[in-house]
Amino acid sequence: MLTLTRKKGEEIVIGDNIVIAVREISSDSVKISVSAPRDVPVFRRELKIAVQENRKAAAASAEAAGIAALLAQGGKKRSEKRREDEDQCDTK
């Protein structure tokens, strides 16, 4: 990890097309601006982590729902098969 010291108005350049500028400094925070191409995603870490966790939870929920649906279908198929078997016994 690279640690740099910057003053208000100074910038950091990443590659050829990303610029991070220090806009304001207060006792407990620093305001920065990021200039990057539109195809380069820029997120706050806590937001990116929250999105990833939500996606994992949604995938797990969808998987659980899919399993429940398969189990329900299996139960219906067994009931239908049992009825067919009973009907065949009644006709004999």
C-alpha positions in Angstrom: 0.0 0.0 0.0 1.2 3.5 -0.9 0.6 6.2 1.7 0.9 9.8 0.5 0.6 13.1 2.2 -1.3 15.8 0.3 -2.4 19.3 1.1 -5.7 21.0 0.1 -5.7 21.5 -3.7 -3.1 18.9 -4.4 -3.8 15.9 -6.6 -2.8 12.3 -7.1 -2.8 10.8 -10.6 -3.4 7.1 -11.1 -2.5 5.8 -14.6 -3.2 8.2 -17.4 -6.8 9.0 -16.7 -7.7 8.9 -12.9 -7.1 12.0 -10.8 -7.8 12.2 -7.1 -7.9 15.8 -5.7 -8.0 16.9 -2.1 -10.8 19.5 -1.8 -11.2 20.2 1.9 -9.6 19.2 5.1 -11.2 19.4 8.5 -10.3 18.0 11.9 -12.1 14.6 11.3 -12.5 14.3 7.6 -11.1 15.0 4.2 -13.2 15.8 1.1 -11.7 14.4 -2.1 -12.9 14.4 -5.7 -12.2 11.6 -8.1 -12.1 12.1 -11.9 -12.2 8.9 -13.8 -13.6 7.5 -17.1 -17.2 6.5 -16.9 -16.3 2.8 -17.5 -14.1 2.8 -14.3 -16.4 2.1 -11.3 -15.7 4.3 -8.2 -17.4 3.2 -4.9 -17.0 3.9 -1.2 -15.7 0.6 0.3 -18.7 0.3 2.7 -21.2 0.7 -0.1 -19.4 -1.9 -2.2 -19.3 -4.4 0.7 -23.1 -3.8 1.4 -23.9 -4.4 -2.3 -21.9 -7.6 -2.3 -23.6 -8.8 0.9 -27.0 -8.1 -0.5 -26.2 -10.0 -3.7 -25.0 -13.0 -1.7 -28.2 -12.9 0.5 -30.4 -12.6 -2.6 -28.7 -15.5 -4.3 -29.0 -17.7 -1.2 -32.7 -16.7 -0.9 -33.3 -17.5 -4.6 -31.5 -20.8 -4.2 -33.6 -21.7 -1.1 -36.8 -20.8 -3.0 -35.7 -22.9 -5.9 -35.0 -25.9 -3.6 -38.4 -25.4 -2.0 -40.1 -25.3 -5.4 -38.4 -28.5 -6.5 -39.4 -30.2 -3.3 -43.0 -29.1 -3.7 -43.0 -30.3 -7.3 -41.6 -33.7 -6.2 -44.3 -34.0 -3.6 -47.0 -33.2 -6.2 -45.6 -35.7 -8.6 -45.6 -38.4 -5.9 -49.2 -37.6 -5.1 -50.2 -37.7 -8.7 -48.4 -41.0 -9.2 -50.1 -42.4 -6.1 -53.5 -41.4 -7.5 -52.7 -43.1 -10.8 -51.7 -46.2 -9.0 -54.9 -46.2 -6.9 -57.0 -45.7 -10.1 -55.3 -48.6 -11.8 -56.0 -50.8 -8.7 -59.7 -49.8 -8.7 -60.1 -50.7 -12.4 -58.6 -54.2 -11.8 
